[in-house]
Amino acid sequence: MTTTDQASAEKTYRAIGRFVFEFSQVEYTIRYHLAEEIGLDEEHFSAVVESYDAGLLCTVAIEVFKNSREQNNAARIQELIKNFRNLTDDRNRIAHGLWVPFREGGTVHYVPRRSLKPKTSANQADALEKLADEACRLRADLESAFEPLGKDEPGDPFSHERQGKPAAARRIVLLRLLKTPPQPRPERRRARGRPRPAS
């Protein structure tokens, strides 16, 4: 491999890593705010929210926020989550494609599941940097849309009730989506141990 090829490969590696990082931040932002919206206790976070793949996460989040927020805010959240869902196609291409990082600015060969027609894309280092920028903006837009009334006040266990339907109603929406019968629930403990998305 020539020095030029090595430099091209390093640029591609960096772009892949940056996109995967930014994608994961958007994904976690949706998971975090979904859990907060339904009042999910910390102990159930991984089993209930982190177990979703990106597609199911989007479906559940759209449904929950549609039922818990006022119409304009719910529509904005839905639009942004759909934008994230579109990024999952890029994420799958990046994660599952065959890479030649030093060829033509970074080349990937990928067979999409929807069409089963092989595709080869060149100049991916530059393209991925742009997608990473898009994901970074999307995360900021989601944060803004998820908290339209301002951040929770410290020690306020009823902050979700100010945003529309009570937390119990939002839990019922999620349980219906999961087709799980509701169980008696003890008093909710605020999930202070779950880290907020990076800012």
C-alpha positions in Angstrom: 0.0 0.0 0.0 1.4 3.4 -1.0 1.6 6.4 1.3 -1.3 8.0 -0.6 -3.4 4.8 -0.2 -2.6 4.7 3.5 -3.7 8.4 3.9 -6.9 7.7 2.0 -7.6 4.6 4.1 -7.0 6.6 7.4 -9.5 9.2 6.2 -12.1 6.5 5.5 -11.5 4.8 8.8 -12.0 8.2 10.6 -15.2 8.9 8.7 -16.7 5.5 9.4 -15.9 5.9 13.1 -17.3 9.4 13.3 -20.6 8.4 11.6 -21.0 5.3 13.9 -20.4 7.5 16.9 -22.9 10.2 15.9 -25.5 7.6 14.9 -25.2 5.9 18.3 -25.7 9.3 20.0 -28.9 9.9 18.1 -30.1 6.4 18.8 -29.4 6.7 22.6 -31.1 10.1 22.7 -34.3 8.5 21.4 -34.0 5.6 23.9 -33.3 7.9 26.8 -36.3 10.3 26.1 -38.6 7.4 25.4 -37.8 5.9 28.8 -38.3 9.3 30.5 -41.6 9.8 28.7 -43.1 6.5 29.9 -41.6 6.9 33.4 -39.5 3.8 33.1 -37.4 2.8 36.2 -33.7 2.5 35.7 -33.7 -1.3 36.5 -35.9 -2.0 33.5 -34.2 0.3 31.0 -32.0 -2.3 29.3 -34.7 -5.0 29.1 -37.4 -2.7 27.8 -35.7 0.1 25.8 -32.2 -1.0 24.9 -33.4 -4.4 23.5 -35.2 -2.7 20.6 -33.4 -2.6 17.2 -33.4 0.8 15.6 -36.5 0.1 13.5 -38.7 -1.0 16.4 -37.3 1.8 18.5 -38.6 4.3 15.9 -42.0 2.7 15.7 -42.5 2.6 19.5 -41.2 6.1 20.1 -43.4 7.6 17.4 -46.5 5.9 18.9 -45.7 6.9 22.5 -45.0 10.5 21.7 -48.0 10.7 19.4 -50.2 9.8 22.4 -48.4 11.8 25.1 -47.6 15.1 23.4 -49.7 17.9 21.9 -50.2 17.5 18.1 -47.6 19.9 16.8 -44.9 18.7 19.1 -45.8 15.0 18.3 -45.6 15.7 14.6 -42.2 17.4 14.9 -40.9 14.4 16.9 -42.3 12.0 14.3 -40.6 13.9 11.5 -37.2 13.8 13.2 -37.5 10.1 14.2 -38.3 9.3 10.5 -35.2 11.2 9.5 -33.2 9.0 12.0 -34.9 5.9 10.5 -33.6 7.0 7.1 -30.1 7.1 8.5 -30.4 3.4 9.5 -30.1 2.5 5.9 -26.7 4.3 5.8 -25.7 2.7 9.1 -26.5 -0.8 7.7 -24.5 -0.2 4.6 -21.5 1.0 6.6 -21.7 -1.8 9.2 -22.4 -4.7 6.8 -20.8 -3.6 3.6 -17.4 -4.8 2.2 -15.0 -1.9 2.4 -12.0 -1.0 0.3 -10.9 2.0 2.3 -8.1 3.3 0.1 -9.9 3.0 -3.3 -11.6 6.1 -4.8 -11.9 7.9 -1.5 -13.3 4.9 0.3 -15.4 2.4 -1.5 -18.1 0.1 0.0 -19.9 -2.8 -1.7 -23.3 -3.6 -0.2 -26.5 -5.6 -1.0 -29.6 -3.9 0.5 -32.2 -6.3 1.9 -35.0 -4.4 0.3 -33.8 -4.8 -3.3 -31.1 -7.5 -3.1 -29.3 -5.6 -5.9 -25.6 -5.1 -5.2 -24.4 -1.5 -5.0 -20.9 0.0 -4.9 -20.4 3.5 -3.6 -17.2 5.5 -3.9 -15.9 8.6 -2.1 -17.5 7.4 1.1 -15.0 9.3 3.4 -16.4 12.6 2.4 -20.0 11.3 2.2 -19.8 9.9 5.7 -18.5 13.1 7.2 -21.6 14.9 5.8 -23.8 12.2 7.2 -22.1 12.5 10.6 -22.8 16.2 10.5 -26.4 15.5 9.6 -26.7 13.0 12.6 -25.2 15.6 14.9 -27.8 18.2 13.9 -30.5 15.7 14.2 -29.6 14.9 17.7 -29.7 18.5 18.7 -33.1 18.9 17.0 -34.5 15.9 18.8 -33.3 17.1 22.2 -35.1 20.4 21.5 -38.3 18.7 20.4 -38.3 16.2 23.3 -38.1 19.0 25.8 -40.4 21.7 24.5 -41.5 22.9 27.9 -37.9 23.1 29.3 -35.9 20.7 31.3 -37.3 18.9 34.3 -37.0 20.9 37.5 -34.7 19.2 40.1 -36.8 17.0 42.4 -40.0 17.3 40.4 -41.5 13.8 40.2 -44.5 15.1 38.2 -42.7 16.8 35.3 -44.2 14.4 32.7 -47.7 15.3 33.8 -47.1 18.9 32.6 -46.4 17.6 29.1 -49.9 16.1 28.3 -51.2 12.8 29.3 -50.2 11.4 32.7 -47.3 8.9 32.9 -49.7 6.0 33.6 -51.5 6.6 30.3 -48.2 6.6 28.5 -47.2 3.3 30.1 -50.5 1.8 28.8 -49.6 2.9 25.3 -46.3 1.2 25.5 -47.8 -2.0 27.0 -50.3 -2.2 24.2 -47.5 -1.9 21.7 -45.6 -4.7 23.5 -48.9 -6.7 23.9 -48.1 -7.2 27.6 -50.9 -7.0 30.2 -50.4 -4.1 32.6 -49.1 -5.1 36.0 -49.6 -3.3 39.3 -46.8 -0.8 39.6 -45.2 0.6 42.7 -44.5 4.3 43.1 -42.1 5.4 40.4 -38.6 6.2 41.3 -36.9 8.9 39.3 -34.2 7.3 37.1 -31.3 9.5 38.2 -28.7 6.8 37.5 -29.4 6.6 33.7 -26.9 9.0 32.0 -28.4 11.8 29.9 -27.4 11.8 26.2 -24.1 13.6 25.5 -24.5 17.3 24.7 
